[in-house]
Amino acid sequence: MNRQAQAAVLFLLGGALLHAGTTDLYLRYVKAALQPLLLASGAVLVVAALATAWYERRRARRGPDRHHHPEPRISWLLVLPLLALILIAPPALGSYSALRSGTALQKPYAYGALPAGDPVPLSVVDYASRAAYGHGRSLHGRAVRVTGFLALDRAGHPYLVRMALNCCAADAQPVKIALTGTLPPVLRPDAWLEVTGRFTPRLTHDPVNDGPVPYLEVTSAKPVPVPRDPYDETWNN
Amino acid sequence: MAITEDAPPGADERQPVPPPGADERQPVPPPGADERQPVPPSGADERQPVPPRGADERQPVPPPGRQTPRLDSPLLLVLTLLLAVLAQSPIRGLLGTPLMQSWMTVFVAVTVQALPFLVLGVLLSAAIAVFVPASFFARALPSRPALAVPVAGVAGAVLPGCECASVPVAGALVRRGVAPAAALAFLLSAPAINPVVLTATAVAFPGHPEMVLGRFLASLLVACAMGWLWQRLGRTDWLRPPEHGTHEGATKGETFWNAVRHDTVHAGGFLVLGAMAAATLKAAVPAHWLGAAAGTPLLSVLALAVLAVLLSICSEADAFVAASLTQFSPTAKLVFLVVGPMIDLKLFAMQAGTFGRAFALRFAPATFTLAVTGAVLTGAVLL
């Protein structure tokens, strides 16, 4: 790859990072806190591309250049993430990854006060830890509303899942709630649902890592669009 | 700045690597034009021997006839991009299965997450190469390598970020005349003991400050041990020789941006290679294999050490993954935290690119062994 081509790849790569960073596309792959770094590095790449083009022109004006030194061929690989990001833009991790890894639920320090509202809006992680470790006592019998995507295990049991993310999708881990009660007649994996329901003491264990998976007694469920940030990032704060 | 492929000078211009399926379009070189440099078999380009010194001078200015149709890299790039755009829907169809989709997501995520840190490291390394005189490091580090190793190891604490940033910076240190033993200690300690990573570890293991302490001590210990080991056994001819003047420009600005451009596309290429390997393993290895390994102490330590190498998770995030491996003992988790930032697939690819394959093939197994040993010893004392 010669210098003009390198400049072009750097420019496109920087542009792709800026594009992903200014839209919500980056939230499918990395944590929200990485946005300023993404934008800065995208800008640096664009500047490096422009500087390369500028110095190439000056070099060409200085006369024929005999100092041709080898340029790395491995850099052709940089075209792959570029194409993947621009042409395909793969979706955030879904039910396939969720069923392959065990629930990442951990015993919390303490349970914060329940948010206001009826039903109480809770995250998947929040409900799961209150239900699994606090035996639902901190829920005070109130109805809850939880949003996540559907995953169906081999036997067809439905789970409401949110992937919890710390840095990028490579370290994302599922937190699962098993669903019971009144469910929509057709369940499609990866569909996002807003589920309203009540605590039930039933508890099962994840077949992958034996982690606790609490149940939620569903009273109603409605499909919702994919949220802006498909991952749960509460562990980052 | 001298991270270069072992390809003959100018070879790249004439023999671009064709994208799959592009072979038909590659022009046959005119007979007799390439007698000194036969076309390498595909895939052999990196193993091609370095031409003897002075080959550059002997290389004739291409005769005008050579300019006739040939596929140079900008053209090839445009063709690749156009083809990809045209073939969009069949490509999407092929990648539509859940397995391929999660592969792509992890691949893009690892690349996108690592690129900012790579750019940070490349900027730092270019700044070291261009603006910091070599005499600075001679004064800042003790002259005896045995002492310079721990100093450089502790200095790793000032580079905030993950392992992608430390590889180019360590490469720049070696080229700036820092003893390789000290630069390698820095390379290994920086991703594990900087405040950002230690804070993340403390957050991931609430109520277990000994985990943070264990990670700090074990990482520093292993980094210094590797530095001293290199000083005793290492040979400089394993390292890719620094080539002076490759990026010399007319001005400091030109040299700086030359170094940034070259290091980004070069280390970036290796980063992509590592990201592909990590995504493949993440998508292909079933997680319940781990459950089977957690039972026996020896097996659990080895399993998490190998997992750290395969997953190639950023060192800022690996503590959270370690914390979720609840079936494993604290010592096994510590091994995961110590091995991961020092050696993984992504790092191996980047080290091979920066320091040469001969180096990486020796350095990686030694690092792995020492890291596991150091972490188990620290775990036995502290945890």
Interface residues (C-beta under 8 A of the other chain):
Chain A: M1 N2 R3 Q4 A5 Q6 A7 A8 V9 L10 L13 L17 A20 Y26 R28 Y29 V30 L34 L37 L38 A40 S41 V44 L45 A48 A49 A51 T52 Y55 R58 R62 P64 R66 H67 H68 H69 P70 E71 P72 R73 I74 S75 W76 L77 L78 V79 L80 P81 L83 A84 L85 L87 I88 P90 P91 A92 L93 G94 S95 Y96 S97 R100 S101 G102 A104 Q106 Y109 N166 C167 C168 A169 A170 D171 Q173 P207 V208 N209 D210 G211 W235
Chain B: I3 T4 E5 D6 A7 P8 P9 G10 A11 D12 E13 P16 V17 D45 E46 D56 Q59 V61 D72 S73 P74 L76 L77 T80 L81 A84 V85 Q88 I91 R92 L95 P98 L99 Q101 S102 M104 T105 V106 F107 V108 A109 V110 T111 V112 Q113 L115 P116 F117 L118 V119 L120 L123 A200 V203 A204 P206 T246 G249 A250 G253 E254 W257 N258 V260 R261 H262 T264 V265 H266 G268 G269 F270 V272 L273 A275 M276 A278 A279 K282 P286 A287 H288 L290 G291 L311 S312 I313 C314 E316 A317 D318 F320 V321 A323 S324 T326 Q327 G353
